[in-house]
Structures are given as C-alpha cells and as structure tokens.
Amino acid sequence: MKLLLLLITLSLTLFADSINYEKDLESAKQKAIQLDKKLMIMYSTPSCPECNYMKKKVLKDKEIVSFINDNFVSVIMDIKKDEKILPYKFIGIPTFYFSNASSMKLLAKKIGGTREKQFLQIVKNVK
C-alpha cells in the first residue's frame, strides 16, 4: 500500500505545475510521516504582498515546485484564521518553517520573501 501511494505521489509530482498543499496542519503531518518527508509550513495572510509574491511567482517556479513536491509535504497557514493552532511563533510574514513531521522539531526557517534561486537553495539545504 505504501509503495502504491508513493508511486501515485511521484507520478503526480512529475506533472505538477503547483505545490501540492495539504488542507490543514494535521493532515500535512500525517502525510509527511506516512511518506517519510519533511514538513514545509508557510505562514501568511491573503493581504500580505510578499506572501502573494511568493505564492504567485517563487512557489510557481517549475524547479521549486518539483523539488518541494518530491521532498516535502506543504501547508499554508493563515496567521489570522489559524492563530490558535500555529505550531511556531513568528515575527513577520511570510515565514517558512521546515520541520520533522513526527516530532515537529524545527530544522530551519526563512522569514520574508526571496527570489527563486535563493529559495531553491534554502529548500535544498534543508533537504
């Protein structure tokens, strides 16, 4: 069953043009544990210009999409809507947290927006 799920996931990521975001943190954690992947959590709000830049430009880059889908399970958390369940404190948005899903041990974080090349290097370093 795990092999079948892995094959389906891999085939979907080969043709993906966007990051496969989970609907909430708990489902992201469970999927990351099941697939033995790290977690990428983005804190944002719909009104944040840098967050929207990251979502519309950087996180649409084909190389970034492919790398993240292959190595991470991702979720976007709205700092206002999800305020009571945010797993980490923050000082600004967007903030990206990279963690181990089972322990939620923080591996790295990136505060603020950045260009494609720099973001790809960040996620590769976390991997």
N, C-alpha and C positions, 0 to 999 in steps of 0.2 A: 504494500500500500504506500509506504514512504517513497519507494522508488518511482511508482506511478505518479505520485504528487510532484516529486522532484522533476520528472520528465515533462509533465504538463507545465510546470512553472518555468522551466528552462525554455521550452518551445514558445511560450507566451512572451518571454523577455527578448527573444531573438527578433521579434517583430514589433516590439513595443516602441511607441513614439512618445510615451509619457511614463512617469514613475507610477508604479502600482501602489497607491496609498491604501492603507487599511482604514476602516471606518472609525476605529477608536483605539485607544492605547492597549486595552486588554486583548483585543483580537490581534493586534500587531505583536504583542509579547508572545502570545500562544503560537502564532505562525512562525515567528523568529525561532522559538525554541524547537518547534517541530522540524523546521528546515535547517537548523543549526547555523543561523545567520545572526549578524549583529542588528541592532535596532538603530534607526535614524529617526529622531523626533525633531520636527520643526515647530517652533513657537512663532505664531504670527497673529495678525488680525486682518480682516478684509480691507481696512482703511490704511494699512501701512504701505507707503510707496516702495520701500526697499524690499519688503516681503513680496509684493506683487512683481517687482522686477525679478527677484529670484525665481518665483513660480513661473513667470511667463517667458523668461529668457534663459537664465542659467540652468534651471531644472528641466528645460526642454531640449538642451543640447544632447544630441544622439549618443555621444560617447559617455556623458554623465548618466543619462537615463539607463543605458545598458549596464554600466558599472554598478550603479546603485541597485537596480533590479536584480542583478546577479549576486550581490554581496550583502544586501541589507533588506530588512523589512521596514517600510517607512510609514509614518503617520504625521499628519499636520494637526497641531492643537491650537485652537483659538484661545489666546490668553484671557479673554473676557468670558467667553462661553464655557470654557473648560477650567476656569480659575481654581475651583475646589479640588481638581484631580491632577493638577500639574505635578509631575514627579520631581522636578528640579526648580530651584529659584532662578530668577533671571533679572538682568538689569536693563535689557534692551531687546528689541526685535528687529529683524528676525534673529533668532538664536537656534542653532542646530546642536542637538545633543546626540552623541553616539555612545551606545552602551551595550553591555551584555544583557540579553533579554531575561535570563533566568534570575540573575542577582540584581539587575538594574545598576550594576557598577558602572559609573561614568568612565568612559575611555577617552573621550575628547569632547570639546565644544567649540563652536565657531559663532561669534557674535557679529552681527551685521552682514550686509550684502557683500558680494565679491564677484569678480569676473569668472568666466567659465574655467579657464586654465588653472587659476588658483583654487577654485572649489574642487576641481577634479583631483588636484594634488592633495588636498585635505582629506578627501574620502579615501584616496589610495593609501595615505599614511595611516589612517585608522584601520583599514583592512589588514 
